[in-house]
Amino acid sequence: MSQLLPSALVTAIDELGHLPGVGVRTAERYAYFLLRADSRISEKLAKSISELQNKVKSCPITFALIDANEEVSELYSDQTRDKKIVAVVEEPLDIIALERTGQFNGTYHVLGGAISPIDGIGPEQLHIPELIDRLTKDNVQEVIIATNASVEGESTALFLQRHIVDAGINIKLTRLARGIPVGVDLEYAGQITLAHALEGRRAF
C-alpha cells in the first residue's frame, strides 16, 4: 500500500489503526476524511490529542479522570455526595455510565482495569490498596462492586470481596443485579438497565 499512497497518508492510516476497535479499512476512511476535510478540523483534532497528556490526570483519591488544575474529583469533594457508599468500577468511563442513571449519590473508586492473567494484569496493578485505605478513612458502610459482567470482572469482584473480608473490615458488600447481560461493559449498558441494576444490587 505504501507504493500506492503518499507516505504521509500511509503514516496517518497506520497510527489511526492503533486505536482500539479500528481496523485497516476504518483507519483508511478516517485518514481520507481528514485529508479531504477543512484543515481546521485536523488542526483541532491534533491539538485536542496533544493536550490530553498535559491537561488530564487521575484523581489521587478516586482515580477518576479530572482536569490537571483540579486537586480531587468533584464527585468526591462535593459535600452532597455520600462518602459512606463507594461504587468500585474498572475504568473511568464506567463512572459516566452510572452517573447517567441519576440513581447513585455516593462516590467512586476506579480500579484501573480488571484482573486478567492472560493480559498480565494482576491485583498488584490495580488501585486496591488505595481502596482499602479509603474504607477506613471515610468510614465507608457499603461497597458496591460494579465491575463488568465478564469473566475478568467477576474474578475481580470475587477477589475484592475476599481481600476486604481478609483485611478484617466489617462492611456491607453488594454487587450490581444481573440485569446487565454477560459480556457487556458498563459504559455500553443502557441507562434503564443500569438503574435497575443499582436498585436491585445484591449482597455477596
N, C-alpha and C positions, 0 to 999 in steps of 0.2 A: 504493500500500500504506500510505502514511503516514496516509491518511484512514481506513483500516480498523483500524489497530492503534495502541495508545498510543505516544507519541513515544519513551519510554524503551526500549520493546521494539524499535522500529524502529532506534534507535541501536545497540542491542546486536547486532542482526542484521547491520547494516552493518559494524560493527567485526569481528565474527567472520568475515564474508565476506572480510576482507582476509588471512586466514590462507591459506597455500599449500594447494591441493587442496580448499578448502572453497567449494562453490558456494552459491547462494542458498538452495536447499532444505535443504541440510545446515546452513547457518547458522541458518535458521529453527528447525530441530529442536533445535539446541544451545541457542539462546536460550530456546525454550519449555521445554526440560528444566530449565534453570537457574531459570526463573521458578517452575516448579512444585515444584522440589526444596527440601529443607530449606535455610534461609538460610545455615547454616554451610558448606554446600558452596560456595556462591557466594563467601562471605567468604574461605574457604581458597584458592579459585582466584584471587581478586583479589589476595590477599596474596602468593601464590607468584609471580604475574606481576609485581607491583610490586617484588619483591625481586630479580628476575633481573638487572637492570642494576647493582645495588649489591653483590650477593653472588657474582657470577660474572665471571671475567675470563679473558684468554688468557695462557698461559704465555709469558714473554718469550723462551724458547729454542725450544720445540717448537710453540707456538701452539695447543696443546691447551687445552680448557676446564678451569679449575681454580677452587677456592674463592678468594674475594677475599683471604683471610688467608694463602694459600699463596704462597711465592716462586716455585717452579717445579713442574712436573708431577711427581707421584710416579713416573710411568713413565720419567722421565728421571733423577731423583735416586736411585732405587733402585739400590743397588750391585750387585744381582744381574742387572740388565739389561745387555745387551751394547751399549755405545755405539758400537762399531765397525760396527754394522749399523743402517741407518736406513730405515724404510719411509715413503715420501712419499705422503701421501693428500691428497685435495681438501678434505674437511671434517672437523671434529672427531668427528662421529658415525661416520665410517669407522673410527676407532680402535677403537670398541666392537665393531664387526663383526669386525675382525681379532683382537682380544683373545679373543673368544668361541671362536675355533678352538683356542686353547691351543697353537698351533704356532709362535708367534713370541715371542722373548725379547729382541728388540732394542729400539730406541727409535723414536720417530715424528717426523715433521715435517709440519705441516698447511700447505698452500699457501694456503688461504682461498678456494678456487674453482678454476676451470679457464679456460684461455684461450678466450674466446668473443667475437670481434669484433662479432657481431650484438648482443650484450648489452653491448657497450662495456667488456669485460674483457680487458685486455692483460697481458703479462708484468709490467709495472710495478705492477699492482695485487696481485700475488701475492708471497708471502714467499720469493722465490727468492734474493735477496742474502743473507738470513739463513741459508739452507740452504748456500750456497757457503762461508760463514764457518764453519759447523759442520763441514763435511767436513775442513777443515784443523785446526781447533781440537781436535776429538775423534779425529783420525787415523782417520776412517771408512774401512773397507775395502770395504764393499758398500752400494750404494743400491738398494733395491727400489722401483721406481716403481709405486705401487699406485693410480694414478688410475683412474677409472671406465672401463668398456668402452663408451665413447661417442665420437662424433666429437671432441667437445671434450676428452675425457680422453686420447684417442690423440694429438691435436695437442699437448696439454700435455706428454705423455710424450716425444714426439719433440723438442720444444723444450728440455726439461730435459736430454735426452741431449746435444744439440748444445752447449748452454750449458756443461755440465760439461766436455765434451771441449775446447771452445774456451778454457776457463779454464785448461787445461793440467793438470788434476787427473787423475792416473792412479788409477782406481778401478774396481771391478767394478760394472757397471750391469746390473740384471736387471729383468724385467717379469713380473707375475703371469701364470701359464699361462692359456690361453684356455678354462679350464673354466667361466668366467663368461660367461653369454650377453651378446651385444652389446646395449647399451642398458640394462643392469641396473646400478644403483648398488650400491656395496659394502655399504651398510647394509641392503639388501634381499636380498642373496645368502645362500644357506644356509650353515650352518657347515661342513658336509662339503665343499661346493663350494669354499668359501674355503680350507679346509685343504689340499685337493688343489692349488689354485691356488698356494698358498705353496710347497708341497713341489716342485711342478713348474715353478717360476719359471724363465724362460729369459733368457739373455744377449741384449743388443741386438745 
